[in-house]
Amino acid sequence: MTIRQILKQLNHGPHYPRSGRHPWSPTVVHHILADPVYAGIAYANRYNFVPPKKPRRNRGPHSHEASCRQLKPREQWIAISVPALVDPDLWDRAKAQLARNASLSFRNNSKYSYLLRCLLTCKICGLAMFGRTYPARADQPERRYYQCHGKDCIMTARPTACPSRNVKAEEIETAVWDHVAGLLSNPDRLVAQFEHLAATAEAGTTRDRAADQQLRTRLDRKRRANSTGVLMLSRVDTNWIRILPNPRQQAA
């Protein structure tokens, strides 16, 4: 049984995740199946927390703190016995099934080649796109497409499928390749493209800093207001209402 099949049964059943929201996500199910704590063994000292090697972008003064988990060598783990929720033999069989499913995953595809693999993002829903090949038939040749992950409501834990259409692989790969070849053949154009990307990244960083500073200013105002007995409430983003303590209540 695959995680997709488990998700399909869970999402049609009466049981909810710990968050209380439907549907179940594949990440939660995989964590439950792979975590040994459900088989009666918990491990302490499993991770080191290190700064991100490739932060996506700066999000304020704490962006480069040790926020990423790095697995320690197994001999450094500390095993702790806890009450088991499932039989250890059952957990071992589930772990073996996960390994078999991973070996058959499309990530290990070696039959078809996709130039833009792991590089495309859906413009409509923002999820990644993957390559998909339809075998040849008697009336039509083999077809290759890039498809949005959002079309699979079960694996993406979304109520509705993404309405985007599949993109023909030949067309988009040719367009991207011609664009890259044009940049490489024209150094001035390539430098201008890099300068544009750098300016865009710098503008994004400036906006993030301004937003972070604005949030800090609002929090400081709220703390000062609370310390002086004045409570600040926001009905909308642009209107602030000041509520003073009731003198009669203070006299009582």
MARBA-278554 format. One line per 10 residues: number of its first residue (from 0); for each residue y negated, z negated, x of C-alpha. Coordinates in Angstrom, 3 decimals, always signed. Each point is the difference from the previous one (the first is absolute). Layout:
REM MARBA-278554
NUM) Y/Z/X  ...
REM end
This chain:
REM MARBA-278554
0) +0.000/+0.000/+0.000  -3.450/+0.909/+1.293  -3.248/-1.948/-0.328  -1.194/+2.620/-2.461  +2.978/-0.684/-2.268  -0.631/-3.766/+0.243  -3.664/+0.508/-0.870  +0.914/+2.097/-3.015  +2.214/-2.773/-1.394  -2.487/-2.773/+0.775
10) -2.923/+1.805/-1.599  +1.991/+0.491/-3.211  +1.081/-3.636/-0.097  -1.660/-3.231/-1.096  -0.487/-1.464/+3.486  -3.377/+0.052/+1.731  -0.917/-0.365/+3.694  -1.517/-3.247/+1.204  -3.482/+1.458/-0.511  +0.795/+0.416/-3.701
20) -0.984/+3.658/-0.013  +2.150/+2.989/-0.792  +1.331/+2.218/+1.445  +2.002/-1.165/+2.994  -0.997/+1.565/+3.302  +2.501/+1.334/+2.572  -1.552/-2.233/+2.684  +0.814/-3.169/-1.934  +3.563/+1.094/-0.746  +0.647/+1.007/+3.621
30) -1.353/-3.347/+1.208  +2.337/-1.886/-2.344  +3.005/+2.013/+1.157  -0.795/-0.277/+3.704  -1.231/-3.591/+0.321  +2.824/-2.317/+1.214  -1.608/-3.006/-1.703  +1.689/+1.080/-3.246  +3.364/-0.319/+1.765  -0.731/-3.553/+1.161
40) -1.634/+0.480/+3.422  -3.739/-0.205/+0.631  -1.553/+0.701/+3.387  -3.057/-1.636/+1.503  -1.902/+1.277/+3.036  +0.793/+3.623/-0.906  -3.419/+1.560/+0.554  -2.951/+0.078/+2.345  -3.393/+0.771/-1.489  -1.926/+2.514/+2.081
50) -3.174/+2.087/-0.455  +0.598/+3.472/-1.508  +0.523/+2.693/+2.620  -1.538/+2.708/-2.160  -2.284/-1.547/-2.631  -0.859/+2.486/-2.687  -3.655/-0.989/+0.081  -2.182/-3.011/+0.593  -0.243/-2.243/-3.039  -2.326/-2.654/+1.292
60) +0.114/-2.541/+2.830  +3.657/-0.937/-0.607  +1.413/+3.538/+0.229  +1.548/-0.447/+3.449  +1.504/-3.457/-0.458  +3.743/-0.625/+0.335  +0.953/+1.255/-3.455  +3.062/+2.157/+0.740  +3.526/-1.375/+0.173  +2.135/+0.872/+3.015
70) +3.701/-0.840/-0.094  +1.172/-2.328/+2.768  +3.333/+0.419/+1.840  +2.828/-1.241/-2.192  +1.053/-2.687/+2.489  -3.347/-1.730/-0.633  +0.579/-0.317/-3.736  +0.802/-3.447/-1.376  +2.659/+0.054/-2.737  -0.377/-2.420/-2.900
80) +2.669/-0.516/-2.639  -1.317/+0.282/-3.569  +1.707/+0.196/-3.418  +1.495/+3.459/-0.472  -0.774/+2.044/-3.088  +2.630/+2.686/+0.668  +3.354/+0.042/+1.733  -0.312/+0.860/+3.733  +2.674/+2.692/-0.335  -1.966/+1.648/-2.803
90) -3.164/-0.117/+2.096  +1.811/+1.604/+2.953  +1.229/+2.835/-2.236  -3.543/+0.516/-1.325  -1.308/+0.148/+3.565  +2.610/+2.613/+0.924  -0.945/+2.050/-3.065  -3.667/-0.107/+1.018  +0.959/+1.337/+3.428  +1.969/+2.863/-1.579
100) -2.904/+0.829/-2.322  -2.419/+0.040/+2.944  +2.186/+2.444/+1.911  -0.109/+2.379/-2.979  -3.756/-0.356/-0.575  -2.237/+3.065/+0.096  -1.753/-1.618/+2.974  +3.042/+0.987/+2.061  -0.175/+3.606/-1.152  +1.008/+2.422/+2.761
110) +0.841/+3.068/-2.095  -3.504/+1.000/-1.094  -3.184/+0.069/+2.051  -3.387/-0.899/-1.493  -3.101/+0.580/+2.109  -2.141/-2.494/-1.936  +2.610/-2.690/-0.430  -1.610/-3.487/-0.358  -3.480/+1.576/+0.172  -0.832/+0.901/-3.612
120) -1.493/-2.315/-2.624  -0.302/+0.755/-3.695  -3.630/+0.512/-1.034  +0.616/-1.311/-3.527  +1.929/-3.253/+0.486  -0.341/-0.605/+3.754  +3.725/-0.290/+0.760  +1.737/+1.849/+2.809  +1.628/+3.394/-0.513  +3.414/+1.027/+1.289
130) +1.805/+3.271/+0.543  +2.577/+1.209/-2.458  +2.162/+3.116/+0.188  +1.639/+1.690/-2.964  +3.094/+1.994/+1.017  +0.226/+3.703/-0.621  +1.399/+1.298/-3.270  +1.276/+3.312/-1.166  -3.377/+0.976/-1.450  -2.405/-1.608/+2.541
140) -0.092/-0.922/+3.704  -0.263/-3.413/+1.571  -3.279/-1.808/-0.817  -1.751/-2.729/+1.978  -2.646/-2.288/-1.499  -1.982/-3.132/+0.737  +0.309/-2.485/-2.863  -1.922/-3.187/-0.769  +1.922/-3.282/+0.073  -1.889/-0.991/-3.140
150) +2.210/+2.250/-2.117  +2.810/-2.538/+0.314  -1.067/-2.873/-2.268  +3.058/-2.084/+0.900  -0.491/-0.088/+3.756  -3.802/-0.264/-0.136  +0.000/-2.702/-2.730  -2.564/+1.913/-2.055  -0.086/+0.375/-3.778  -0.775/+3.736/+0.040
160) +0.829/+2.854/+2.352  -2.668/+1.665/+2.110  -1.158/+3.225/-1.721  -0.438/+1.909/+3.264  +1.894/+3.231/+0.527  +2.330/+0.721/+2.889  -1.607/+1.855/+2.890  +1.755/+2.995/+1.516  +0.873/-0.863/+3.577  -0.570/+3.511/+1.384
170) -3.534/+0.219/-1.383  -1.310/-3.380/+1.113  +1.740/+0.097/+3.379  -1.508/+3.412/+0.732  -3.473/-1.187/-1.030  +0.188/-3.130/+2.170  +1.426/+1.856/+2.982  -2.714/+2.677/-0.166  -2.685/-2.700/-0.209  +1.376/-1.880/+3.032
180) +0.356/+3.253/+1.970  -3.605/+0.867/-0.843  -1.221/-3.369/+1.256  +1.943/+0.306/+3.256  -1.340/+3.514/+0.623  -3.607/-1.132/-0.474  -0.807/-3.087/+2.160  -3.504/-0.408/-1.464  +1.400/-0.137/-3.511  +2.624/-2.502/+1.101
190) -2.635/-2.273/+1.577  -2.119/+0.213/-3.158  +3.035/-1.003/-2.075  +0.656/-3.048/+2.182  -3.683/-1.004/-0.150  +0.086/+0.266/-3.792  +3.109/-2.211/-0.190  -1.553/-2.546/+2.352  -3.204/-0.116/-2.051  +1.996/-0.428/-3.212
200) +2.005/-2.873/+1.517  -3.187/-1.682/+1.265  -1.621/+0.308/-3.433  +3.062/-1.592/-1.576  -0.125/-2.855/+2.507  -3.698/-0.579/-0.739  +0.672/-0.116/-3.728  +2.840/-2.468/+0.518  -2.242/-2.272/+2.068  -2.759/+0.137/-2.600
210) +2.451/-0.801/-2.817  +1.474/-2.886/+1.997  -3.445/-1.404/+0.718  -0.990/+0.308/-3.654  +3.127/-1.883/-1.063  -0.656/-2.744/+2.530  -3.583/-0.336/-1.246  +1.182/-0.400/-3.586  +2.582/-2.606/+0.992  -2.602/-1.949/+1.976
220) -2.346/+0.020/-2.994  +2.788/-1.230/-2.253  +0.915/-2.823/+2.380  -3.643/-1.095/+0.272  -0.377/+0.156/-3.781  +3.106/-2.111/-0.551  -1.152/-2.567/+2.544  -3.339/-0.439/-1.820  +1.525/-0.197/-3.488  -0.970/+3.564/-0.982
230) +2.851/+2.293/-1.041  -0.385/+3.741/+0.380  +1.856/+2.176/-2.469  +0.114/+3.774/-0.054  +0.319/+1.809/-3.307  -0.472/+3.393/+1.595  -0.389/+1.129/+3.561  -3.819/+0.218/-0.135  -0.894/-2.991/-2.244  +0.294/-3.591/+1.130
240) -0.476/-2.943/-2.383  -0.950/-3.480/+1.224  +1.335/-2.932/-1.981  -1.563/-3.386/+0.708  +1.671/-3.326/-0.881  -0.841/-1.381/-3.419  -2.515/-2.870/+0.431  +1.452/-1.840/-3.023  +3.469/+0.091/+1.517  -1.389/-1.277/+3.301
250) -1.753/-2.881/-1.830  +3.247/-0.872/-1.810
REM end
